[in-house]
Amino acid sequence: VKVGQTISLIPLTNIVNINTQGFKWELNGIDLQFGFVNGISNVALSENIFVSIEKGECLIIVNK
């Protein structure tokens, strides 16, 4: 990704223990419920972003 790109994380199921790095607003070990909207419109602070999820499925959208 490019620095400054908008990235949205949209849970497709309930998410257990999501962690992110390289974003303006980090998620650190939290659980997200299906329909959770606080993961949208984040900003990449690095060309290398990281998302880990212990359990669940998440759609990641990178805006051009």
N, C-alpha and C positions, 0 to 999 in steps of 0.2 A: 504494500500500500504506500501511498505518498503521505508525507507529513501534512496535516491539515484536512485530510479527507474525513468525511462524515461516515461513521460506521454505526449500524444498528444491530443489536442482539435481540432477537425475538424468540422467546421460548415457544416451542411447539408442543412441549409436555412440561410437567413440573421439573425444575432443574434443582439438583442437589449439589451444593458446594462449587459454585462457579468462581473462578479467579481470572483476572485479566491483568495484563501489563502492556504498557505502551499507549495507554489511553489517557485522555484528560481526566476522566472520572473512572477510577478503578473500582472493580468489584472484588472483594477479598473474602472468599469463603462464605458467601451468602447463598441462600436458597431463593429461587425465583419461581413464582407460580405461573402457570399458563395464563396468558393475558396481561402479564406484568409489563408496564410501559416505561419504567425508568431505565431500561437498557437501550432506548432509542436515541438517535442523534448524538452519539458520542463523537469525540474527535481524536484522530490518531496523532500522537506526539512523537512517534517513531515509525520508520519504515518497516520495522519488525514488531508486529503486535503478537500477543500471546493470549489464548483463551483456553482454559481447561475446565472441564465439567466432569464431576464424579459420576453423575447419573442423569440421564435425560437427553433431550434433543433440542438444539437451538439453531435457528436460521440466522446467518450472519450476512448482512447486506452492506456492501461497500459502494457508496455513491461516487460517481466519477466526478 
